[in-house]
Structures are given as C-alpha cells and as structure tokens.
Amino acid sequence: MRLLVAAIGKAKPGPELDLYRQYLRRLSPPPILREMEEKRPLAATQLKTREAELLLAAVPEGAVVVALDERGREMDSPAFAERIRTWRDGGIGDLAFLIGGADGHGDAVRDRADLILSLGRMTWPHMLVRALLAEQLWRAQAILSGHPYHRA
C-alpha cells in the first residue's frame, strides 16, 4: 500500500523536520510528502476552501483519505494499526493523510475523508503533526509485523 502525506505549508529546516525524516527512514516504503500552500491573502473561509482544493487534488484516484483534525476520532496505536491492516488487506492501493492549515480543514476535505483522525485534543504545530503521524505509521508497521518494540 502506498502512503501519501499531503500537507499545507512548507517544512523548514529544524528539529520537527529532522524528527519527521528520522521516522521516514524507518518506514518501508516511506510515505510520499506533498506540500502545498496558497500564497494569496484570502479570508479564513476562502483560505480553508482553497487549501481543501489543493489537498484533494493531491489525493490519488480511489485512495482512502484520512484527515487529521483535533475534533476527529481518537484511536490507540493498536486500533490505528488494525485500521491500516483492514484497508491494506481489503485491497486499498493508496492511503492519503491530509494535514490542513492553521484554520483546519475545509468542508470538502471533511466530506471526502474516510476517517477523521485526532492525534489528541491538544493543538499541535502543523510541522510537528508530520512527525507524530510518521511515528504512528512506523509504530503501526511494527505492530503489524509482530515486532516486539511496541507494547500495548
């Protein structure tokens, strides 16, 4: 199964990007990262709509879409791994994780998402969300392979 992380904003050098890359190196195959941003100064509602268009344009045809949102469903790591197993074993070829901008996801992303996932109720910096997601993808891979590292 191919993994895509589509994110609003461009990562800048620093500890968040370093941590993201550290987990990417552990994933096989690593997810593809597509970064995008709207440069025009738009009102918040218009910006969310435009960012939703950009994110959804990056999603491969037929992909399962997971939108990361603090108001989404919380899952523990084994449940997240099991969800990925279900999609993988069900023949899903592409799994896309969408990370919105500072104002959250537009309605089009929320409507298209197969799962709206929360990494917790706290607000996380968008660049740190990439690292948190990569760590959980690596952990899911470890769980699914029976690796003894993860302790449930």
ChimeraX attribute file (.defattr): number of C-alpha atoms within 10 A of each C-alpha:
attribute: neighborCount
match mode: 1-to-1
recipient: residues
	/A:1	15
	/A:2	16
	/A:3	18
	/A:4	21
	/A:5	21
	/A:6	25
	/A:7	25
	/A:8	23
	/A:9	18
	/A:10	12
	/A:11	14
	/A:12	10
	/A:13	8
	/A:14	9
	/A:15	12
	/A:16	19
	/A:17	15
	/A:18	13
	/A:19	16
	/A:20	19
	/A:21	16
	/A:22	14
	/A:23	20
	/A:24	19
	/A:25	13
	/A:26	16
	/A:27	18
	/A:28	10
	/A:29	11
	/A:30	17
	/A:31	20
	/A:32	13
	/A:33	14
	/A:34	16
	/A:35	16
	/A:36	17
	/A:37	15
	/A:38	14
	/A:39	7
	/A:40	7
	/A:41	8
	/A:42	12
	/A:43	9
	/A:44	12
	/A:45	10
	/A:46	12
	/A:47	22
	/A:48	23
	/A:49	17
	/A:50	18
	/A:51	26
	/A:52	23
	/A:53	14
	/A:54	19
	/A:55	27
	/A:56	18
	/A:57	11
	/A:58	17
	/A:59	20
	/A:60	15
	/A:61	9
	/A:62	10
	/A:63	18
	/A:64	20
	/A:65	22
	/A:66	22
	/A:67	26
	/A:68	23
	/A:69	22
	/A:70	17
	/A:71	14
	/A:72	17
	/A:73	14
	/A:74	16
	/A:75	14
	/A:76	10
	/A:77	17
	/A:78	17
	/A:79	12
	/A:80	18
	/A:81	20
	/A:82	14
	/A:83	15
	/A:84	19
	/A:85	17
	/A:86	12
	/A:87	15
	/A:88	15
	/A:89	11
	/A:90	9
	/A:91	10
	/A:92	16
	/A:93	16
	/A:94	19
	/A:95	22
	/A:96	25
	/A:97	27
	/A:98	28
	/A:99	26
	/A:100	23
	/A:101	20
	/A:102	13
	/A:103	11
	/A:104	21
	/A:105	23
	/A:106	20
	/A:107	12
	/A:108	16
	/A:109	24
	/A:110	19
	/A:111	11
	/A:112	14
	/A:113	20
	/A:114	14
	/A:115	18
	/A:116	21
	/A:117	20
	/A:118	18
	/A:119	20
	/A:120	14
	/A:121	12
	/A:122	9
	/A:123	11
	/A:124	13
	/A:125	11
	/A:126	19
	/A:127	20
	/A:128	16
	/A:129	18
	/A:130	26
	/A:131	21
	/A:132	18
	/A:133	18
	/A:134	24
	/A:135	19
	/A:136	19
	/A:137	23
	/A:138	20
	/A:139	22
	/A:140	24
	/A:141	19
	/A:142	17
	/A:143	20
	/A:144	14
	/A:145	9
	/A:146	10
	/A:147	12
	/A:148	8
	/A:149	9
	/A:150	13
	/A:151	8
	/A:152	7
